[in-house]
Amino acid sequence: MAALDEIFKAYDIRGTFPDQIDAELAARVGAAFAAFSGAPRILVARDMRPSGVELVAAFGRGATSAGADVVDLGLTSTDELYYASGALDAPGAMFTASHNPARYNGIKLCLAGARPVGAESGLVDIKAAVAGPAPEPAAEAGRVSEQDVLGDYAAKVRSFIDVSSLKPLKVVADTANGMGGLVVPAVFAGLPVELEVLFGELDGTFPNHPADPIQPANLVDLQRRITETGADVGLAFDGDADRCFLVDDKAQPVSGSTTTAMVAAAMLEKYPGSTILHNLICSKSVPEIVRERGGTPVVTRVGHSYIKAVMAETGAVFGGEHSGHYYFRDNYRADSGSIAALVVLELLSKADRPLSEIRKDFERYADSGEINTEVSDPHAVIEAVAAAYGAERHPEATQSRMDGLTVDLGDWWFNLRPSNTEPLLRLNLEAPTPSECQARTAEVVALLKDLS
């Protein structure tokens, strides 16, 4: 049996652990999730990892033993599963390890309508049920059927833009042998766009490069191809294809914060005065631009369960994370990298300017990117950093504990968050210029090393 504390942490952070999830655990989760949701049918899907076949089958056995029918969607992206959960009004389970290496797998769960299942919205109850005695089988077992929703999902993605406004842009998409190889061509079908897909073959062993586009090393092939072909934009997807990162026409990566600001501007043009969410490690430029465009920015914690909850509370039309997750009210508040990509292509077409120029309208500061530092006691180090940047030494500083520690020193700020799975602290820092950003980052990293 897998280590329950670890695997349920994995669900909460959208990741997973090697050698800890097996068919027995998947079956128990299937039974527990069916009982928790109380739904007559449950959707299940998987990415291209070889282990997903056995795990999906086991999950289905568990769910049907509890009396629920199971609808197997087959190979899908995570955002396609979320779409199906909303469109079919049924809970869903996606077997994926997202951007993690091939030996990993895990489960992302949602309730009907793509509502999140997180630590504060059911995960604890499901964990307790899995850890407890095996439940008695239902008087009548459920049945398993299959359904293909890719065409409907692709149509939903395209509905977010005015297709007639698109210009014949050249787009290169690096799907890294992940689910984007199946989903992206379907989304772009019929659009007046010249699409080239790199590494489109579904292969959960990732033979070309890891499916983690937030790492610069994994963008090299895409950057090279943009330069060779003169493409207008590059799209880099992660393993389960729910995240998308942009690369401009000069082969330069675009941060998740800049993309959030661009999509926010486009959504405010369509829905004036709307509320826009951004997580607390997004650039300060995001709330500034939202206000300038007549919207109301609201800051949230990092993570889809928190963002979806705040979207429901505020009626926000859009929410973005620096990590490349983009959430849309009219997509059941679920995230979709494909929708964000098309919104940016529409913006490019209407502006009739290259992305390398348009991005300058949305970039105002320099950021460090996420820097991980291994420490023996992450929480103790956070408290020590808070003291080091306290009012006695830095009277200009303000601090927030919304998610980890955020210290705002006026001209520059940083956030420190502990990893949920490793003895790491994740640092994100922003300053007015690259040189100041480099200097301030070195300052904070040196402090972390001294404290570790």
C-alpha positions as a Markdown table, in Angstrom:
| # | Residue | x | y | z |
|---|---|---|---|---|
| 1 | Met | 0.0 | 0.0 | 0.0 |
| 2 | Ala | 1.3 | 3.4 | -0.8 |
| 3 | Ala | 2.2 | 5.9 | 2.0 |
| 4 | Leu | -1.1 | 7.7 | 2.4 |
| 5 | Asp | 0.2 | 10.9 | 3.9 |
| 6 | Glu | 2.6 | 11.3 | 1.0 |
| 7 | Ile | 0.2 | 10.4 | -1.8 |
| 8 | Phe | -2.6 | 12.7 | -0.5 |
| 9 | Lys | -0.1 | 15.5 | -0.2 |
| 10 | Ala | 0.6 | 14.8 | -3.8 |
| 11 | Tyr | -3.0 | 15.3 | -4.8 |
| 12 | Asp | -3.0 | 18.6 | -3.0 |
| 13 | Ile | 0.0 | 20.0 | -4.9 |
| 14 | Arg | -1.0 | 18.4 | -8.3 |
| 15 | Gly | 2.2 | 16.3 | -8.2 |
| 16 | Thr | 3.0 | 12.7 | -7.2 |
| 17 | Phe | 5.7 | 10.4 | -5.8 |
| 18 | Pro | 7.4 | 7.3 | -7.3 |
| 19 | Asp | 6.7 | 3.8 | -6.2 |
| 20 | Gln | 3.9 | 4.9 | -3.8 |
| 21 | Ile | 0.7 | 4.7 | -5.9 |
| 22 | Asp | -0.3 | 1.2 | -7.1 |
| 23 | Ala | -3.4 | -0.5 | -8.3 |
| 24 | Glu | -4.6 | -1.4 | -4.8 |
| 25 | Leu | -4.5 | 2.3 | -3.7 |
| 26 | Ala | -6.1 | 3.4 | -7.0 |
| 27 | Ala | -9.0 | 1.0 | -6.4 |
| 28 | Arg | -9.4 | 2.3 | -2.8 |
| 29 | Val | -9.4 | 5.9 | -4.0 |
| 30 | Gly | -12.0 | 5.0 | -6.6 |
| 31 | Ala | -14.3 | 3.5 | -4.0 |
| 32 | Ala | -13.8 | 6.3 | -1.5 |
| 33 | Phe | -14.2 | 9.0 | -4.1 |
| 34 | Ala | -17.5 | 7.4 | -5.4 |
| 35 | Ala | -18.8 | 7.3 | -1.8 |
| 36 | Phe | -17.7 | 10.9 | -1.1 |
| 37 | Ser | -19.1 | 12.4 | -4.2 |
| 38 | Gly | -22.4 | 10.5 | -4.0 |
| 39 | Ala | -22.7 | 10.9 | -7.8 |
| 40 | Pro | -24.3 | 8.2 | -10.0 |
| 41 | Arg | -21.4 | 8.4 | -12.5 |
| 42 | Ile | -17.7 | 9.4 | -12.4 |
| 43 | Leu | -15.5 | 10.4 | -15.2 |
| 44 | Val | -12.0 | 9.0 | -15.4 |
| 45 | Ala | -9.1 | 9.8 | -17.8 |
| 46 | Arg | -5.4 | 9.4 | -18.1 |
| 47 | Asp | -2.3 | 10.9 | -19.7 |
| 48 | Met | 0.1 | 9.0 | -21.8 |
| 49 | Arg | 2.2 | 7.4 | -19.0 |
| 50 | Pro | 2.3 | 3.6 | -19.3 |
| 51 | Ser | 1.3 | 3.1 | -15.7 |
| 52 | Gly | -2.0 | 5.0 | -16.3 |
| 53 | Val | -3.7 | 2.1 | -18.0 |
| 54 | Glu | -3.5 | -0.2 | -14.9 |
| 55 | Leu | -4.3 | 2.6 | -12.5 |
| 56 | Val | -7.4 | 3.8 | -14.4 |
| 57 | Ala | -8.7 | 0.2 | -14.6 |
| 58 | Ala | -8.2 | -0.2 | -10.8 |
| 59 | Phe | -9.8 | 3.1 | -10.0 |
| 60 | Gly | -12.8 | 2.0 | -12.1 |
| 61 | Arg | -13.1 | -1.3 | -10.3 |
| 62 | Gly | -13.2 | 0.6 | -7.0 |
| 63 | Ala | -15.7 | 3.1 | -8.1 |
| 64 | Thr | -18.0 | 0.6 | -9.7 |
| 65 | Ser | -17.8 | -1.6 | -6.6 |
| 66 | Ala | -19.3 | 1.3 | -4.7 |
| 67 | Gly | -22.2 | 1.4 | -7.1 |
| 68 | Ala | -21.1 | 4.3 | -9.4 |
| 69 | Asp | -21.0 | 4.1 | -13.1 |
| 70 | Val | -17.7 | 5.0 | -14.6 |
| 71 | Val | -17.2 | 6.8 | -17.9 |
| 72 | Asp | -13.7 | 6.3 | -19.3 |
| 73 | Leu | -12.7 | 9.3 | -21.4 |
| 74 | Gly | -9.4 | 7.6 | -22.4 |
| 75 | Leu | -6.4 | 9.7 | -23.2 |
| 76 | Thr | -7.1 | 13.4 | -22.4 |
| 77 | Ser | -5.4 | 16.5 | -21.2 |
| 78 | Thr | -6.3 | 17.6 | -17.6 |
| 79 | Asp | -8.1 | 20.6 | -18.9 |
| 80 | Glu | -10.2 | 18.4 | -21.2 |
| 81 | Leu | -11.2 | 16.3 | -18.1 |
| 82 | Tyr | -12.2 | 19.5 | -16.3 |
| 83 | Tyr | -14.3 | 20.6 | -19.3 |
| 84 | Ala | -16.0 | 17.2 | -19.4 |
| 85 | Ser | -16.7 | 17.4 | -15.6 |
| 86 | Gly | -18.4 | 20.7 | -16.3 |
| 87 | Ala | -20.2 | 19.8 | -19.5 |
| 88 | Leu | -21.4 | 16.4 | -18.3 |
| 89 | Asp | -22.0 | 17.6 | -14.7 |
| 90 | Ala | -20.1 | 14.7 | -13.2 |
| 91 | Pro | -17.1 | 14.3 | -10.8 |
| 92 | Gly | -13.8 | 13.4 | -12.5 |
| 93 | Ala | -10.4 | 11.7 | -11.8 |
| 94 | Met | -7.4 | 12.5 | -14.0 |
| 95 | Phe | -4.4 | 10.1 | -13.7 |
| 96 | Thr | -1.4 | 12.2 | -14.4 |
| 97 | Ala | 1.9 | 13.4 | -12.9 |
| 98 | Ser | 1.8 | 16.6 | -15.0 |
| 99 | His | 5.4 | 17.8 | -15.6 |
| 100 | Asn | 7.1 | 15.1 | -13.4 |
| 101 | Pro | 9.4 | 12.4 | -14.8 |
| 102 | Ala | 8.1 | 9.2 | -16.4 |
| 103 | Arg | 8.3 | 7.0 | -13.3 |
| 104 | Tyr | 5.7 | 9.2 | -11.5 |
| 105 | Asn | 1.9 | 9.1 | -11.5 |
| 106 | Gly | -0.9 | 10.6 | -9.5 |
| 107 | Ile | -4.5 | 11.6 | -9.4 |
| 108 | Lys | -6.2 | 15.0 | -9.8 |
| 109 | Leu | -9.8 | 14.9 | -8.5 |
| 110 | Cys | -12.7 | 17.3 | -9.1 |
| 111 | Leu | -16.4 | 17.3 | -8.2 |
| 112 | Ala | -19.2 | 17.8 | -10.7 |
| 113 | Gly | -18.9 | 21.1 | -12.5 |
| 114 | Ala | -15.1 | 20.9 | -12.2 |
| 115 | Arg | -15.3 | 22.0 | -8.6 |
| 116 | Pro | -12.0 | 21.5 | -6.8 |
| 117 | Val | -11.2 | 18.8 | -4.3 |
| 118 | Gly | -8.5 | 20.1 | -2.0 |
| 119 | Ala | -7.3 | 19.9 | 1.6 |
| 120 | Glu | -10.2 | 22.0 | 2.7 |
| 121 | Ser | -12.8 | 20.7 | 0.3 |
| 122 | Gly | -12.9 | 16.9 | 0.8 |
| 123 | Leu | -9.4 | 15.5 | 0.5 |
| 124 | Val | -9.1 | 14.9 | 4.2 |
| 125 | Asp | -12.4 | 12.9 | 4.1 |
| 126 | Ile | -11.3 | 10.8 | 1.1 |
| 127 | Lys | -8.0 | 10.1 | 2.8 |
| 128 | Ala | -9.7 | 8.9 | 5.9 |
| 129 | Ala | -11.9 | 6.6 | 3.9 |
| 130 | Val | -9.0 | 5.1 | 2.0 |
| 131 | Ala | -7.1 | 4.5 | 5.2 |
| 132 | Gly | -10.0 | 2.9 | 6.9 |
| 133 | Pro | -11.6 | -0.6 | 6.5 |
| 134 | Ala | -12.5 | -1.6 | 3.0 |
| 135 | Pro | -16.2 | -0.8 | 2.4 |
| 136 | Glu | -18.8 | -3.4 | 1.7 |
| 137 | Pro | -19.6 | -3.6 | -2.1 |
| 138 | Ala | -22.8 | -2.0 | -3.2 |
| 139 | Ala | -25.8 | -4.2 | -3.8 |
| 140 | Glu | -25.5 | -3.4 | -7.5 |
| 141 | Ala | -22.2 | -2.7 | -9.1 |
| 142 | Gly | -21.8 | 0.2 | -11.5 |
| 143 | Arg | -20.9 | -0.2 | -15.2 |
| 144 | Val | -18.0 | 1.1 | -17.2 |
| 145 | Ser | -18.6 | 2.9 | -20.6 |
| 146 | Glu | -16.4 | 4.9 | -22.9 |
| 147 | Gln | -16.8 | 8.4 | -24.3 |
| 148 | Asp | -14.7 | 10.7 | -26.5 |
| 149 | Val | -15.1 | 14.4 | -25.7 |
| 150 | Leu | -12.1 | 15.8 | -27.5 |
| 151 | Gly | -14.1 | 17.3 | -30.4 |
| 152 | Asp | -16.5 | 19.1 | -28.0 |
| 153 | Tyr | -13.6 | 20.3 | -25.8 |
| 154 | Ala | -11.8 | 21.7 | -28.9 |
| 155 | Ala | -15.0 | 23.6 | -29.9 |
| 156 | Lys | -15.3 | 25.0 | -26.4 |
| 157 | Val | -11.7 | 26.3 | -26.5 |
| 158 | Arg | -12.3 | 28.0 | -29.9 |
| 159 | Ser | -15.5 | 29.6 | -28.5 |
| 160 | Phe | -13.4 | 32.0 | -26.4 |
| 161 | Ile | -12.2 | 33.9 | -29.4 |
| 162 | Asp | -13.6 | 35.5 | -32.6 |
| 163 | Val | -12.1 | 33.0 | -35.1 |
| 164 | Ser | -12.7 | 35.4 | -38.0 |
| 165 | Ser | -10.3 | 37.9 | -36.4 |
| 166 | Leu | -7.3 | 35.6 | -36.5 |
| 167 | Lys | -4.5 | 36.3 | -39.0 |
| 168 | Pro | -2.5 | 33.6 | -40.7 |
| 169 | Leu | 0.1 | 33.4 | -37.9 |
| 170 | Lys | 2.8 | 30.7 | -37.9 |
| 171 | Val | 2.7 | 28.8 | -34.6 |
| 172 | Val | 5.2 | 26.2 | -33.3 |
| 173 | Ala | 3.9 | 24.1 | -30.4 |
| 174 | Asp | 6.3 | 21.9 | -28.4 |
| 175 | Thr | 4.1 | 19.3 | -26.7 |
| 176 | Ala | 7.1 | 17.3 | -25.3 |
| 177 | Asn | 5.5 | 13.9 | -26.1 |
| 178 | Gly | 2.7 | 14.9 | -23.7 |
| 179 | Met | -1.0 | 15.1 | -24.1 |
| 180 | Gly | -0.7 | 18.3 | -26.1 |
| 181 | Gly | 0.3 | 16.1 | -29.0 |
| 182 | Leu | -3.3 | 14.9 | -29.1 |
| 183 | Val | -5.2 | 18.0 | -27.9 |
| 184 | Val | -3.4 | 20.9 | -29.7 |
| 185 | Pro | -4.0 | 19.7 | -33.3 |
| 186 | Ala | -7.7 | 19.2 | -32.4 |
| 187 | Val | -8.0 | 22.7 | -30.9 |
| 188 | Phe | -6.3 | 24.3 | -33.9 |
| 189 | Ala | -8.2 | 22.4 | -36.5 |
| 190 | Gly | -9.9 | 24.7 | -39.0 |
| 191 | Leu | -8.2 | 27.8 | -37.7 |
| 192 | Pro | -6.4 | 30.1 | -40.2 |
| 193 | Val | -3.1 | 29.3 | -38.5 |
| 194 | Glu | 0.0 | 27.4 | -39.7 |
| 195 | Leu | 0.7 | 25.0 | -36.9 |
| 196 | Glu | 3.8 | 22.9 | -36.5 |
| 197 | Val | 3.9 | 20.5 | -33.6 |
| 198 | Leu | 7.3 | 19.4 | -32.1 |
| 199 | Phe | 7.4 | 16.0 | -30.4 |
| 200 | Gly | 3.7 | 15.3 | -30.9 |
| 201 | Glu | 4.0 | 11.5 | -30.4 |
| 202 | Leu | 2.4 | 10.5 | -27.2 |
| 203 | Asp | 5.2 | 8.9 | -25.2 |
| 204 | Gly | 5.2 | 8.8 | -21.4 |
| 205 | Thr | 8.9 | 8.1 | -21.2 |
| 206 | Phe | 9.6 | 11.6 | -22.6 |
| 207 | Pro | 12.4 | 10.6 | -25.0 |
| 208 | Asn | 13.2 | 14.1 | -26.2 |
| 209 | His | 13.1 | 16.4 | -23.1 |
| 210 | Pro | 11.1 | 16.6 | -19.8 |
| 211 | Ala | 7.6 | 18.0 | -20.2 |
| 212 | Asp | 8.3 | 20.9 | -17.8 |
| 213 | Pro | 8.2 | 24.1 | -19.7 |
| 214 | Ile | 8.9 | 26.4 | -16.7 |
| 215 | Gln | 12.5 | 25.1 | -16.9 |
| 216 | Pro | 14.5 | 27.1 | -19.6 |
| 217 | Ala | 16.5 | 24.1 | -20.7 |
| 218 | Asn | 13.2 | 22.5 | -21.9 |
| 219 | Leu | 12.5 | 25.4 | -24.2 |
| 220 | Val | 15.7 | 25.1 | -26.3 |
| 221 | Asp | 14.2 | 23.0 | -29.1 |
| 222 | Leu | 11.2 | 25.3 | -29.4 |
| 223 | Gln | 13.4 | 28.4 | -29.4 |
| 224 | Arg | 15.6 | 26.9 | -32.1 |
| 225 | Arg | 12.6 | 26.0 | -34.3 |
| 226 | Ile | 11.2 | 29.5 | -34.0 |
| 227 | Thr | 14.4 | 31.0 | -35.1 |
| 228 | Glu | 14.7 | 28.5 | -38.0 |
| 229 | Thr | 11.2 | 29.1 | -39.3 |
| 230 | Gly | 10.5 | 32.7 | -38.4 |
| 231 | Ala | 7.4 | 31.7 | -36.4 |
| 232 | Asp | 5.2 | 34.3 | -34.8 |
| 233 | Val | 4.9 | 32.5 | -31.5 |
| 234 | Gly | 5.9 | 29.3 | -29.7 |
| 235 | Leu | 3.7 | 27.4 | -27.3 |
| 236 | Ala | 5.3 | 25.0 | -24.7 |
| 237 | Phe | 2.9 | 22.6 | -23.0 |
| 238 | Asp | 3.5 | 20.4 | -19.9 |
| 239 | Gly | 2.8 | 16.7 | -19.7 |
| 240 | Asp | -0.9 | 16.8 | -19.1 |
| 241 | Ala | -1.2 | 19.9 | -21.4 |
| 242 | Asp | -3.1 | 22.1 | -18.9 |
| 243 | Arg | -0.2 | 24.6 | -18.7 |
| 244 | Cys | 1.1 | 26.6 | -21.6 |
| 245 | Phe | 4.1 | 28.9 | -21.8 |
| 246 | Leu | 4.7 | 31.4 | -24.6 |
| 247 | Val | 7.9 | 32.1 | -26.5 |
| 248 | Asp | 8.0 | 35.2 | -28.7 |
| 249 | Asp | 9.0 | 35.7 | -32.3 |
| 250 | Lys | 12.6 | 36.5 | -31.2 |
| 251 | Ala | 12.7 | 33.1 | -29.4 |
| 252 | Gln | 12.5 | 34.7 | -25.9 |
| 253 | Pro | 10.3 | 33.1 | -23.2 |
| 254 | Val | 7.4 | 35.1 | -21.9 |
| 255 | Ser | 6.7 | 34.7 | -18.2 |
| 256 | Gly | 3.4 | 33.5 | -16.7 |
| 257 | Ser | 2.9 | 36.9 | -15.2 |
| 258 | Thr | 3.2 | 38.6 | -18.5 |
| 259 | Thr | 0.8 | 36.2 | -20.1 |
| 260 | Thr | -1.6 | 36.7 | -17.2 |
| 261 | Ala | -1.5 | 40.4 | -17.8 |
| 262 | Met | -2.1 | 40.0 | -21.5 |
| 263 | Val | -5.0 | 37.6 | -21.1 |
| 264 | Ala | -6.4 | 39.8 | -18.4 |
| 265 | Ala | -6.3 | 42.8 | -20.7 |
| 266 | Ala | -8.1 | 40.9 | -23.4 |
| 267 | Met | -10.8 | 39.6 | -21.0 |
| 268 | Leu | -11.4 | 43.1 | -19.7 |
| 269 | Glu | -11.9 | 44.3 | -23.3 |
| 270 | Lys | -14.6 | 41.8 | -23.6 |
| 271 | Tyr | -16.0 | 42.1 | -20.1 |
| 272 | Pro | -15.3 | 45.7 | -19.0 |
| 273 | Gly | -15.1 | 46.3 | -15.2 |
| 274 | Ser | -14.6 | 42.6 | -14.4 |
| 275 | Thr | -12.7 | 41.1 | -11.5 |
| 276 | Ile | -9.4 | 39.5 | -12.3 |
| 277 | Leu | -7.5 | 37.1 | -10.0 |
| 278 | His | -3.7 | 36.7 | -9.8 |
| 279 | Asn | -1.7 | 34.7 | -7.3 |
| 280 | Leu | 0.6 | 36.4 | -4.9 |
| 281 | Ile | 3.8 | 35.5 | -6.8 |
| 282 | Cys | 2.6 | 37.2 | -10.0 |
| 283 | Ser | 4.4 | 40.4 | -11.0 |
| 284 | Lys | 3.1 | 43.7 | -9.5 |
| 285 | Ser | 2.5 | 44.7 | -13.1 |
| 286 | Val | -0.6 | 42.4 | -13.2 |
| 287 | Pro | -2.7 | 44.3 | -10.7 |
| 288 | Glu | -1.4 | 47.6 | -12.1 |
| 289 | Ile | -2.5 | 46.8 | -15.6 |
| 290 | Val | -5.9 | 45.4 | -14.4 |
| 291 | Arg | -6.6 | 48.7 | -12.6 |
| 292 | Glu | -5.5 | 50.7 | -15.6 |
| 293 | Arg | -7.8 | 48.8 | -17.8 |
| 294 | Gly | -10.8 | 49.4 | -15.5 |
| 295 | Gly | -10.8 | 46.0 | -13.7 |
| 296 | Thr | -10.6 | 45.0 | -10.1 |
| 297 | Pro | -7.6 | 42.9 | -9.2 |
| 298 | Val | -7.8 | 40.3 | -6.4 |
| 299 | Val | -4.8 | 38.5 | -5.0 |
| 300 | Thr | -5.0 | 34.8 | -4.1 |
| 301 | Arg | -2.9 | 32.0 | -2.7 |
| 302 | Val | -1.0 | 29.7 | -5.1 |
| 303 | Gly | -3.0 | 26.7 | -6.2 |
| 304 | His | -6.1 | 25.8 | -8.2 |
| 305 | Ser | -8.4 | 24.9 | -5.3 |
| 306 | Tyr | -7.9 | 28.3 | -3.8 |
| 307 | Ile | -8.2 | 30.2 | -7.1 |
| 308 | Lys | -11.4 | 28.4 | -8.0 |
| 309 | Ala | -12.9 | 29.1 | -4.6 |
| 310 | Val | -12.2 | 32.8 | -4.9 |
| 311 | Met | -13.5 | 32.9 | -8.5 |
| 312 | Ala | -16.8 | 31.5 | -7.2 |
| 313 | Glu | -16.9 | 34.1 | -4.4 |
| 314 | Thr | -16.0 | 37.1 | -6.5 |
| 315 | Gly | -17.4 | 36.2 | -9.9 |
| 316 | Ala | -14.0 | 36.9 | -11.5 |
| 317 | Val | -13.9 | 36.4 | -15.2 |
| 318 | Phe | -10.3 | 35.3 | -15.3 |
| 319 | Gly | -7.5 | 34.2 | -13.0 |
| 320 | Gly | -3.8 | 33.6 | -13.7 |
| 321 | Glu | -0.8 | 32.1 | -12.0 |
| 322 | His | 2.9 | 32.8 | -12.6 |
| 323 | Ser | 3.3 | 29.0 | -13.1 |
| 324 | Gly | 1.3 | 29.0 | -16.3 |
| 325 | His | -2.2 | 28.1 | -15.1 |
| 326 | Tyr | -5.0 | 30.3 | -16.5 |
| 327 | Tyr | -8.5 | 30.0 | -15.2 |
| 328 | Phe | -11.7 | 31.1 | -17.0 |
| 329 | Arg | -15.1 | 31.7 | -15.5 |
| 330 | Asp | -16.8 | 30.5 | -18.6 |
| 331 | Asn | -14.8 | 27.3 | -18.6 |
| 332 | Tyr | -16.4 | 26.1 | -15.3 |
| 333 | Arg | -13.7 | 28.2 | -13.6 |
| 334 | Ala | -11.2 | 25.6 | -14.7 |
| 335 | Asp | -7.7 | 26.3 | -16.1 |
| 336 | Ser | -6.8 | 25.8 | -19.7 |
| 337 | Gly | -3.5 | 26.5 | -21.4 |
| 338 | Ser | -5.1 | 26.1 | -24.8 |
| 339 | Ile | -7.7 | 28.8 | -24.1 |
| 340 | Ala | -5.0 | 31.2 | -23.0 |
| 341 | Ala | -3.0 | 30.4 | -26.1 |
| 342 | Leu | -5.9 | 31.2 | -28.4 |
| 343 | Val | -6.7 | 34.4 | -26.5 |
| 344 | Val | -3.1 | 35.6 | -27.0 |
| 345 | Leu | -3.3 | 34.7 | -30.8 |
| 346 | Glu | -6.4 | 36.8 | -31.1 |
| 347 | Leu | -4.7 | 39.7 | -29.3 |
| 348 | Leu | -1.7 | 39.4 | -31.7 |
| 349 | Ser | -4.0 | 39.4 | -34.7 |
| 350 | Lys | -5.9 | 42.4 | -33.6 |
| 351 | Ala | -2.8 | 44.4 | -32.6 |
| 352 | Asp | -1.0 | 43.5 | -35.8 |
| 353 | Arg | 2.3 | 43.8 | -33.9 |
| 354 | Pro | 4.8 | 41.0 | -33.1 |
| 355 | Leu | 4.7 | 39.5 | -29.6 |
| 356 | Ser | 8.2 | 40.7 | -29.0 |
| 357 | Glu | 6.8 | 44.3 | -29.1 |
| 358 | Ile | 3.4 | 43.7 | -27.5 |
| 359 | Arg | 5.0 | 42.1 | -24.4 |
| 360 | Lys | 6.8 | 45.4 | -23.6 |
| 361 | Asp | 3.4 | 46.9 | -22.9 |
| 362 | Phe | 2.9 | 44.4 | -20.0 |
| 363 | Glu | 6.4 | 44.0 | -18.6 |
| 364 | Arg | 7.5 | 46.6 | -16.0 |
| 365 | Tyr | 9.8 | 44.8 | -13.6 |
| 366 | Ala | 12.5 | 42.2 | -13.5 |
| 367 | Asp | 11.9 | 38.9 | -11.7 |
| 368 | Ser | 14.2 | 36.2 | -10.3 |
| 369 | Gly | 12.2 | 33.2 | -11.5 |
| 370 | Glu | 11.6 | 30.5 | -8.9 |
| 371 | Ile | 14.7 | 29.6 | -6.9 |
| 372 | Asn | 14.6 | 26.5 | -4.7 |
| 373 | Thr | 16.9 | 26.3 | -1.7 |
| 374 | Glu | 17.2 | 23.2 | 0.5 |
| 375 | Val | 17.0 | 23.9 | 4.2 |
| 376 | Ser | 16.8 | 21.7 | 7.2 |
| 377 | Asp | 13.7 | 23.4 | 8.7 |
| 378 | Pro | 11.7 | 25.4 | 6.2 |
| 379 | His | 9.3 | 26.9 | 8.7 |
| 380 | Ala | 12.1 | 28.0 | 11.1 |
| 381 | Val | 14.0 | 29.6 | 8.3 |
| 382 | Ile | 10.9 | 31.5 | 7.2 |
| 383 | Glu | 10.5 | 32.9 | 10.7 |
| 384 | Ala | 14.2 | 33.9 | 10.7 |
| 385 | Val | 13.8 | 35.7 | 7.4 |
| 386 | Ala | 10.7 | 37.5 | 8.6 |
| 387 | Ala | 12.7 | 38.7 | 11.6 |
| 388 | Ala | 15.6 | 39.8 | 9.4 |
| 389 | Tyr | 13.3 | 41.9 | 7.3 |
| 390 | Gly | 11.2 | 43.1 | 10.3 |
| 391 | Ala | 10.3 | 46.6 | 11.2 |
| 392 | Glu | 13.3 | 47.2 | 13.3 |
| 393 | Arg | 15.8 | 46.8 | 10.4 |
| 394 | His | 13.4 | 47.7 | 7.6 |
| 395 | Pro | 10.7 | 50.1 | 8.7 |
| 396 | Glu | 9.5 | 50.5 | 5.2 |
| 397 | Ala | 8.7 | 46.8 | 4.8 |
| 398 | Thr | 5.3 | 45.2 | 5.1 |
| 399 | Gln | 4.8 | 41.4 | 5.5 |
| 400 | Ser | 2.0 | 39.0 | 4.6 |
| 401 | Arg | 1.4 | 35.4 | 5.6 |
| 402 | Met | -1.3 | 34.6 | 3.0 |
| 403 | Asp | 1.0 | 31.9 | 1.5 |
| 404 | Gly | 4.3 | 31.5 | 3.1 |
| 405 | Leu | 6.0 | 34.8 | 3.7 |
| 406 | Thr | 5.7 | 37.8 | 1.4 |
| 407 | Val | 7.9 | 40.8 | 2.2 |
| 408 | Asp | 7.2 | 44.1 | 0.3 |
| 409 | Leu | 10.0 | 46.7 | 0.6 |
| 410 | Gly | 8.5 | 49.2 | -1.7 |
| 411 | Asp | 10.8 | 49.1 | -4.7 |
| 412 | Trp | 11.2 | 45.4 | -4.5 |
| 413 | Trp | 9.5 | 42.4 | -2.9 |
| 414 | Phe | 9.9 | 38.6 | -2.4 |
| 415 | Asn | 7.9 | 35.6 | -1.4 |
| 416 | Leu | 9.1 | 32.5 | 0.3 |
| 417 | Arg | 6.9 | 29.4 | 0.3 |
| 418 | Pro | 7.8 | 25.9 | 1.7 |
| 419 | Ser | 7.4 | 22.9 | -0.6 |
| 420 | Asn | 4.7 | 20.5 | 0.5 |
| 421 | Thr | 6.8 | 17.5 | -0.4 |
| 422 | Glu | 10.5 | 18.4 | 0.1 |
| 423 | Pro | 12.7 | 20.4 | 2.6 |
| 424 | Leu | 12.8 | 23.3 | 0.2 |
| 425 | Leu | 12.0 | 26.9 | 0.2 |
| 426 | Arg | 10.8 | 28.5 | -3.0 |
| 427 | Leu | 11.9 | 32.1 | -3.6 |
| 428 | Asn | 10.3 | 34.5 | -6.0 |
| 429 | Leu | 11.6 | 38.0 | -6.1 |
| 430 | Glu | 10.9 | 41.1 | -8.2 |
| 431 | Ala | 12.7 | 44.5 | -8.5 |
| 432 | Pro | 12.6 | 47.5 | -10.9 |
| 433 | Thr | 15.7 | 46.5 | -13.0 |
| 434 | Pro | 17.6 | 43.3 | -13.9 |
| 435 | Ser | 20.7 | 44.5 | -12.0 |
| 436 | Glu | 18.8 | 45.3 | -8.8 |
| 437 | Cys | 16.9 | 42.1 | -9.1 |
| 438 | Gln | 20.1 | 40.1 | -9.4 |
| 439 | Ala | 21.6 | 42.0 | -6.4 |
| 440 | Arg | 18.5 | 41.5 | -4.2 |
| 441 | Thr | 18.2 | 37.9 | -5.1 |
| 442 | Ala | 21.8 | 37.3 | -4.2 |
| 443 | Glu | 21.1 | 39.0 | -0.8 |
| 444 | Val | 18.1 | 36.8 | 0.0 |
| 445 | Val | 19.7 | 33.6 | -1.2 |
| 446 | Ala | 22.8 | 34.3 | 0.9 |
| 447 | Leu | 20.6 | 34.8 | 3.9 |
| 448 | Leu | 18.8 | 31.5 | 3.2 |
| 449 | Lys | 22.1 | 29.6 | 3.0 |
| 450 | Asp | 23.4 | 31.2 | 6.2 |
| 451 | Leu | 20.2 | 30.1 | 8.0 |
| 452 | Ser | 20.1 | 26.6 | 6.5 |
